[in-house]
Structures are given as C-alpha cells and as structure tokens.
Amino acid sequence: MKYIATVILVFMTLSLVVSGILLWKRRRETGDYSRIIWAVLSWFSAFFTLTFIMRTWMGTTTADGAFFEPEHTFVPILIQMTFFLYPLEVIRPTIGRVKVYALLFVPLLLLVLTGMCAGIEYTPIYSYADLWQHIGEFNVWFRLLTLFVMLFYCFSLFLVPYDWRKSSVDKKFIMSYSCIFCLIGLFHFCIQMSHSHWFVLAHQLVWITFFLYVAWYELKERLLVSETMMQLQKPCEDNQVDDGLWTKILLWLDDNEKWRDPNLSLSTLSDLLDSNRTYVGEAFKRNTGMTFVEYLTKRRIDFVKDKLNEDRNVDIHELFNYVGYRQRSTAWRNFQKITGVTPTEYLDSLT
C-alpha cells in the first residue's frame, strides 16, 4: 500500500509543478493576481507533498506523533489563510478586499501568535485517556478551541459576498472550491483527533486533486474579461407581444442587464417576479416560441455575434464572459448550437 501511495503522490507532485509553471507562463492573461497566487501555492504544495512522502517512509507523519501538537495545530492555520487569497482575487467581493482580509486574517494571526509565541507549555496527548485527564488544562482546551476555529474559518468562504458583475468566475465554481476547502479542513481536524493514516493519505490526495482542479479550471475553463468590456451598451430589445407578465420579465432582465447574470435561472426569475415557474415559462413560449433557457442562450449568443460583426478583433473570450458565461466549454457549445458553427469558424467567415 505504501508503494502504491508513493507512486501516486510522486506523479501528482510532478503534475503540481507542471501546472504551476503553466499558470505562471499565462499569468498576464487574467489582469489580476489569481494565476500568480495559484502557481506559487502549487509549488509550495508540491514541496510539502515531497516532505510528506519522505516523512511517510521515515514514520514521522502527523499520524505518528502526539494528538494536535502545536506545530500541527497552529502552522496549518497560516497555510489555511493562503487558501483565501485565490477566491478573494477572482470573486472580487463588493466590500473592499482589504476589509475582508482584515476580518479574516487578523483574528487568525492573533491566535497563531498567542499559540506559538506566548511561552505556553504544551502537554503531549497520546490517547483519548490522556485527553480526558488533561482536558481542564489551558494548553489542551486552547488547542482544541484553535482546531474548531480553523474548522469554522473553512466554512467562512461561503459568507464572502458574490457579485456576478465583478466576479470572473461563476458561483458554482466558488461553491465547489469552498466545499473542497471545507473537506480538507475536516480531514485535518480528523487527523489531529484520531491520527489515522487513512485520513492522512485521504487528506493529501484531496489536497493535490484540489490544486489540479483549480489549475485546470484556470487554464481550460475560466473566461476572462477586461475593464473595457464594462463599457459596452445594452442591446436593444425587439418589440414583443403585448403581455403584462412579459413586460415585467423584459423590464427585469434589462434592469442592470440581469440577463448577463451567470446564476440566473427560471426559478430565481420567477421568485423575483412573485410568480411561478409555469407562468413565467409559458410567457417565454407565448412571446418568443422558446423556453427560458433557449431565449437566454440566444440573447447572449446574438449579442456576441453583433459585437463580432461590428469588430472582429474583439476578444471573443471577453465577450463570452461579459454576456454571462464563466466556462469556456459551455460558451463554445451554446455558440455552436445557436449558429451551427464553432466560434473559430464564425470568425473565419467574417474575413
């Protein structure tokens, strides 16, 4: 088992190094620091994975020592803090990032400084019997409290305000990132409380897979947009059948261009209009002959086509991002579905 795990971890470590290099080479495409952050974190993760492999063969992993040792309790908090840098860079929350950093990082830094620099003497805990015997000691319950605080902070990513107009990724990706981040935190908590080698291996595999998943999303799926795209004007809407509900739908969609919201669905639209899915869906069919999804897709792709017809040198990835797509594969598929050709073929036809 140890040999198989080592081979897998070595392969994944090499993948981390390569993905970090690719992200670094394409760091200027985003207009932010997201790829620089993830490239550097990928290399650090590769380094820690190599040390984990060596410690596994030497029998000195986290699972081989005492429960929640200070270095395994407080140092991971510093590592955890770095995981917030990437999502905050791509979410671009409505409140200032400096304020978010202060709210997230200052309490954690104070906790780490107290735990590592306050001269506290820590009692080694090797079993649950030891834990129960020393549970009343400050150094023991302080470490337990720190682990629970770390676990809470894992879930705090769900509380960061998301604005689809400013964010360069979709909410689904952010939710996936947050869920895997929480899973890593749970594994670390379980390791400190049980010292199971299975938890250690699972934690390491999930950790590396997480890094590779984000790198893949950055390099293959994420659509980027520049500030100039925010200057585009609203497209004009054709006259439709006189329909009270339909008029409300159009007004709502055009208000701040909500048709561009990547998280817009028939259910959310119905709720916002104080109606239900059936009535709203029928309104789309009655006035356009299309379903809600078909209408939204056509409106977005038509906007992209119009802008390309005006200027074929416009970056099509920025256009896709502007109209609400955050994943390259989805944008490509919908464009071909509406036009019958790929974006590349459509651009070639404009020459």
N, C-alpha and C positions, 0 to 999 in steps of 0.2 A: 504493500500500500504506500509506503514511504517513497519508493522509487517512482511509482506512477504519479504521485502528487508532485514530486520534484520535477519530473519531465514536464508536466502541465504548467507548473509555476514558472519554469525557465522559459518555456515557449511564450507564455503570457507576458513575462517580463520583457522579452525582446519586442513583443508587439507594442508594449507601452513606450519603449524607447523610440521605435519607428513612428508611432502615431504622434509622439511629442515633436519629432523632427518635422513631420509633415505639417503639423499645426503651426510650428514656428515659421516654416517657409511661407505659409499663406496667412501670416498674422495681420498683414496690412489690408486684407480684403474686407475686414469687418468694420473698420472705423472705430473700434473700441479695443479694450484690452482682454477680451474674453479668450481668444486663442493663445495669447501670451500666458495668461493665467493657467489655462489648462495644460499647455505644453510643459510649463515649469512643474506643475503638480504631477504630471505624468512621469517626469524624470525622477522626482522625489519618490513617487510611489514605486517606480522600478528599483530604486536604491533600497527602499525599505523591504521590498519583496526579496531581494537578494540577501539582505541581512536575515530575513525570516527563514529562508532556505538553509542558511548556514547555522542558525540557531536551532533549527529542527534536527539537523544531524548531530549537533553538539548536545542536544537535550536541554536547551536553556530557553525555550519559548515561554510565552506568558503563562501557558498551562503547566509549566514545570516548577513555578515558584510559589510564593505565598499569595493568598487572595488579595485583590486590589492593593498591590504595592504602590507606594506614592508615585513612582515614575510611570506606572501603568494606569494611574488614576488621573494625574494632572497633566502630563505631557500630551495625551490624546486630545485634551481639550484644545490645546494650541493647534493641533492638526485639524481638529473639527472646525475651528474658526476659518481656516483657509477654504473649506468647502463652501462657505457663504460667498466668497469673492466672485466666483463664476456666475451663479444665478443672479446676484445683485447687479452684475455688469450687463447681463442680457435682458433681465426683466425691466431694468431702468424704472424703478418704482416712482410713484407720483410724489412721494415725500423725498427730500434730499438724501442721497446715499450717505453723506457724512453723518446725518442724523440717525440713519439706520445702523451704520457701523457703530456709532456711539452706544445705541440702545442694545445692540447685540454683543459687542466686544468688551466694553468697559467692565460689566459685571463679571464676565468670564476671566478677564485678566486679573481682576482683584482676587478672584477665587484661586487662580493658579499661583499668584504671588504670595497669598496667605499660606497656601499649602506647601509651597516649595521654599519659601524664604523666611518664614516666621519662626524657624527653630523648633518646630513641633517634633517630638519624639514619637515615632510610629511603632505600635506593637505588631509584630508579624502575626498574621492569621493564616493557619494552615488547614483548618477544618471548620465545619459549622459549629462544632463544640467550642472551639476557640472563639468564634464569633459571638456565640451566646454568652460566653464567660466574660468577654471584654466589651460587650455592646454598650455599656454605660460610659466607657471612656471617651473623652472628647475626640481623640485622634481617630477612633474607629467610626463613630457616627458621623464625623465630619467627612471622612472619605466616602461613606455611604451616601451622604447628602450630595456630595460632589458628583457621584455617578448618576443619581437621579436628576440633578440639574443638567448634566450633559445630555441625558435622555430627553428631557424636556426641550432643550435647545434644538435637538434633532428635528422635533416636530414644529419648531417655530418658523421654519421656512414656509409653512402653509399660511402663515399670517402676513407675509410680505405682500403689500398691495400690488395688484397686477393691472396694468393699463395697456390694452391691446394696441392703442395708437402709438405708444412709445416703445413697447417691447418688440424685440426682433425674433422672438421665439413664441410658439403657441403655448397656451395654458396646459394642454395635455402633456407636453414635454416637461414643463416645470413640475407638474404633479408627479410624473414618472421619476424625475430627478429627486424630488422631495421624498417619495416613498422608498426609493432605494437607499437614500441617505439615512432615513429612519431605520431601515433594515440593518444597515451597517452599524448604527448606534446600538440597536437591540442585540446584535451579535457580540459587540464589545462588552455590553453590560452582562450578558450571559457568560462570557469568558471569565470576567472578573469574579462572578458569583459561583461558578462551577468548575472552572479550569478544565473543561472538556476539550480534548484535542480535536474532536469533530467540529466543535464551534470555532476553534481557531482556524482550521482548514476552510470551513464554510465562509468565515469572515474574510479570509484572504482571497478566495475565489470570487465572492461577490464584489469585493473592493476593486479587483482588477477588471472584472467584467463591466463594472460601473464606469471606470475610466475609459475603457474601449468603446462603450456605448455612446458616451458623450462625444468622444473624438469622431466616431462615425457620423453622428448627427451633425457635428460642426462641418465636417468635410464633404458630406454627401447630401444632407437633407436641409440644413438651415438656409433659408433665403435671406439675403441681406438687402438693406435699403439705406440710401444716403439721405442727408437732410434736404437735398434739392427736391426729392420726391414729395416732400411735405408741402411743396408749393403748388402742386397740381390742383386744378379747379375741379369742382364737382361736375360730373357728366349730366347732361340734360336728360330728363325722363320723357319718353313719348307719352302722348295722350292715351288714356285708358278708358274703359267703360265706366260710366258714372255709377259709383258704388261707394256707399258710406264707409264700410269697413275697409275697402281697398284704398280709399283716400287716406284713411288713418294709417294704413300699412305703409303707403308711399311716403307720407309725411314723416313717419317714424324712421324709416330706412334712410331718408335723405338728411334727417337731422344729424349734423356732425358726421355724415357719411357712415352711418352704422352698418350699412351693407358690407363694409370692409372689415367688420369685426370677425376675426377668425373663429371665435367661440359662439357665433350666432347660430341658433337652431330654431326649428319650428316651435318647440316647446317654450323656449325663452321669449321668442317673439310674441307668442300667444299670451303668455303671462303678463308681459309688459303692456299689452293692448287690452288687458282684462277680458280676454276672450278665451276660446278653447281651440285645440289643435284642429278639430274638424272644420269649424267655421273659417279659420284662417287658411287652412289648406284648400278649402273649396273656393275661397276668394281668389287665390292664385290661379286655380284651374279655370275659374269663370272668366277672369280678366286676361290671362296670358296663354291659357291652354297648357300650362306647365305646372309641375309640382314646385313646392318651395325650393327644394334643392336644385332642381333644373333651372329655375328662374335665377337664383343666386349665382349659380355657376355661369350661366350665360351672361349675366350682367358683368361679372368680374372679367370673364374672358373677352367680352366685347370691348370693355374699357382698355384692356391690354392691347387688343388689335388696333383700336383707334389711335392709341399713342404710338404704336409702332408704324402705323400708316403715316402719321404726322412726321415722325423722325425715327428712322430705322436704326439709328445709332444709340437710341435709349437702351440702357441696360435692362434686358428682359427679366433678370432676376430681381432687380429693384422694383419693376412693375408688378411682378407676382407678389412680392412682399407687400407692396402698397395696397393691393386690392384684397389682401386678407389671407394669402397663403403663407404658411411658415415651413412647409415641407416641399422640397423640390419634386419628389415623385408624384405627390398629389397635384401640384400645379401642372406638371407635364401631362399627366393622364387626363385631366379635365380640359386642357387646351386641345389635345388631340381629339377628345370626344366631341367638342364643340366645332372645331374647324376641319376635322378629318385629316389633319397633317400635324407633324411634330412642330414645336416652336422653331427648330433649326430649318425645317423645310419651308415654313411660312416666311422666315426672314430671307431665305434664298429667293423666294418668289417675288420679293419686293425690289430686288436689284434690277 
